Amino acid sequence: MSEHFSERDLQQEVSDLETRSTTAARLFDIRRIIGGLFVLYGVIVTIAGFTASDADIDKAQGVNINLWTGLGMLVLGLLFLLWLKLRPTAPPPEPLPGEREE
C-alpha cells in the first residue's frame, strides 16, 4: 500500500526537519562544549588551588599554580560562553519562493 503525500505535507515535513536541525546545531555548538569543559575543569583546579598544601606551593617556587591556572580556565570558559550568548549561531537562510534545493 503506498502512501500519498500532498505538496503541503512535504513542505511541512521539510520545515520541521530544518527546525530540528537548527536546534541540534545550536545545542552542539563547539563554543558551548569548549566553554562548558573549561568552566568545569576550572572549578576543579581552582578548588585544588584553594586546598593546596605548603609543600605543593613550595614545589612551584612559591606560586599557587593550581589557583592561577583554575582562575584562568574559568575566565576562558566564561568568555566562550559569553561569545556564544552574544553571537548565537545564525539560522539557515530561508529559500526564496520558486527556488529548489538540489
N, C-alpha and C positions, 0 to 999 in steps of 0.2 A: 504494500500500500504506500503510495507516495504522498508526501505532504506538499501542499502548495502554499507558498507564502506570497503575500502581496508586496508590492514595492514599498509600501508604507511600513510593513512589518520588518522588512530587511533594513530599512533606514533606521528604524528604532533600535534594532539589534546592534547595528554598527555604532550608533550613538552611545548605547550602553557600554559596549566594549571599549570605546575610546575614553569614556569617563572612568571606567575601572583601570585602564592602562595609565591614565594620567595620575590617578590616586596612587597606584603602585609605584610609579616613577618618583613621586614626591615622598613616599614612605621610605624608599630605599635610596634616597639622595645620599651621595657619598659624604657630603658635608655633615649630615646628621650622624652617620656612622662614626666618622673620624672624631667629630666633636664629642659625641657621647663616650667614646672609648677614652679620649684624653681626659675628660672630666672624671670618669670612673677611676682611671689609674692615678690621676692627680690627687683625688681624695685619699686613695690608699697610700700613696707615697707621702703625702702631707701628714697623715696620721703617723706613719713610720717616723717622720721627722720630728713630730712632737714627742714621741716616746723614745727618741734616740738616747743612748747612754753616753756618758762622758768618754768612754773608750771608743765608741763609734765616731764621735766628733773629733777625737784626737787622731784617729786614722785618716781623716780627711783634712788634716792640718788646721784644725780649729773651725772649720766651716761645717755647718749643719746642711750637708749636701742634699739629704732627703727632703728637708723642709723647702729649700730653694727650688729644687727640681719639681717637687709636687706643686708648689705655687705656680711655677712656670707652666706646667702641664694644665693646671686648672685654667689659667688665663688663656692659653692657646685653645683649649676645648671650648671655653665660653665665647671666644672670638669666632670660631667656626659656627657655633650655634647662632650667634648674633648675625653673622653673614647670611645664614640660612633664613633667618627671620626677616632681614632687610631686603634680600634679593631672592625671593622664592622662585622655584622652578616655573618657567612660563608654560602655560598650557599650549598644546599644539595649535597652529593656526587653523581656523575654520576654512574648509574648501569653499571656493566661490561657487555660486549656483551655475550649474552646467559643466563644471569640471569633474572629471572622473579620475579616481585613483587607479594607478596601474600596478 
